[in-house]
Amino acid sequence: MLDTGILRVGTIYGLTTYYNGPNGPEGFEYELAAGFADYLGVKLEIFPYYTVNELFPQLDNAHFDVIAAGINVSPERYSQFRFGPAYQNVSQKLVFKQGDVRPRELEDLTGNFMVVAGSGHSETLRNFKAEHPDLSWQETNDKDSEELLEAVLADELDYTVVDSNILALMRRRYPELSIGFSLSQSQGIAWATSKKGDDALRAALIEYFGKIHQNGTLAALEDKHFGHVRQFNYVDTRDFIRSAAEKLPQYQPLFEQYANELDWRLLAALSYQESHWNPKAKSVTGVRGLMMLTLNTAKDLGVTSRLDPEQSIRGGSEYLATLLTRIPDRIPHPDRLWFALAAYNVGLGHLEDARVLTERQGGNPDMWVDVKKRLPQLRQKRYYKTTRYGYARGNEAVIYVDNIRRYYDTLVWLKEQQPELMPVELQEEQSDVQLDDVSGDDETENDINERTSTPDAPKINGTKSETIEDKADGGDTVENATVENQTSQSQNAPSKNETAQSQAPETGPEQDKAGKNGASKNNASDTPDAEKQADSNSQPEESADLLQDETNQER
């Protein structure tokens, strides 16, 4: 490999492995492979196939050097091939369609059951066959896991099996996919190499994965592809897809018109998080409109009526663009975008506090995956009393960003990858279906976040997210605004009384607002009053990097 200067990687087409996106090759496995080629200083050549069965003979025949295809390390495979360090853990889920009778064990599988031939799922089922002689299923080489899931939704199949990481992504598109039970415990995902090869390649794999684990690259990639889909909310996902069909078309031209250099779908996702595309939305702190602007921010942006959809969208887009310019240039995409979204929610000052905490604790203040772990610390006195801007509901900023990322991903899929699915028609919810019925199958979902605890790939604990909802409405104009003590209707939302608004200077713009999903807003000022700090002597002297422009400058 080093002699030829080429790393040949076999993979399969798929949502989590490799596909050609609008900007070229994409996928979690592709990015890992590209990083490995850079680490070795060689050129990367990708050989994508349609089934796992096609990969192993090619590896045996030395047609490529390594398989990077999200392969779980089963005992059978381990006996035939060599594997690098495990970098992710997944479990196998038995999937059925929401509304059908839920199977809870193998004996309940009485309908059409199909899995991908040669997959780890078929191997697992074969192992169960001895203890369950009546167990039967079909295998196919003509469909992948995603297509089998779609077949379940189309009532062509009753059941299939899929890895938990793929299911987590697919359920954002198809919320009717439900989990019956786990077919396996967590299994390690690793790259496969031939037993005929020398030890140099495997040694390089161990060094590479050790390095990207140590420097945070692996965690950042995992967060980029899976960090925002760790927790599933059936109702929220279904409502969003319905709203994308029923409400979004009315405002889409405005999002497109005022997005400028932003992706209009990101702007639309931000607006849905803020207001559920309700132009009359209002929070208890007085922020209003599609983009939930504060009164002072609206004035700064020349917005005369926050309830006017066009003005609100224009103002929100300009404000987000301004925040992006204040994030340090050295922070790459997409992290700089996640930072800007967090600042839209909690304010640049509090974001900077979280970056300072990240640096103090040995993390990278320029990586979202590290900073998102410290944002919740802004609610804890032992941490916020040492920061410049004090208390903030930083945990809600993490939820806020994760929600927008999910909504954005869904819009990209609806509008680009599956345009024929717009508009989407969803079945009306049955009046007798309780929330427990639609969410009870989630209790094993979190195992997609588990990491291997082997020496080659130490366990990485991800930040668990949750989904909260909050709806509000009301209205005013900038010229005649009143802040009413109107309680927002909420679902699983935190109390709006827990706010950092009291930290704002009396003569300054509104510092905090409660927006969609009960998240604290700070898009009018990022400089909480220093009087709220516990002790002026406890102010940190160091700074991760004061965001371009002083954070005490009014926007």
Secondary structure, 3 states (H helix, E strand, C coil): CCCCCEEEEEEEECCCCEEEECCEEECHHHHHHHHHHHHHCCEEEEEEECCHHHHHHHHHCCCCCEEEEEEECCHHHHHHCEECCCCEEECEEEEEECCCCCCCCHHHCCCCEEEECCCHHHHHHHHHHCCCCCCCCEEECCCCHHHHHHHHHCCCCCEEEEEHHHHHHHCCCCCCEEEEEECCCCEEEEEEECCCCCHHHHHHHHHHHHHHHHCCHHHHHHHHHHHHHCCCCHHHHHHHHHHHHHCHHHHHHHHHHHCCCCCHHHHHHHHHHHHCCCCCCECCCCCECCCCECHHHHHHCCCCCCCCHHHHHHHHHHHHHHHHHCCCCCCCCCHHHHHHHHHHHHCHHHHHHHHHHHHHCCCCCCCHHHHHHHHHHHHCHHHHCCCCCCCCCHHHHHHHHHHHHHHHHHHHHHHHHCHHHCCCCCCCCCCCCCHHHHHHHHCCHHHHHCCCCECCECCCCCCCCCCCEEECCCCCCCCCCCCCCCCCEEECCCCCCCCCHHHCCCCCCCCCEECHHHCEECCCCCCCCHHHCCCHHHCCCCCCCCCCCCCCCCC
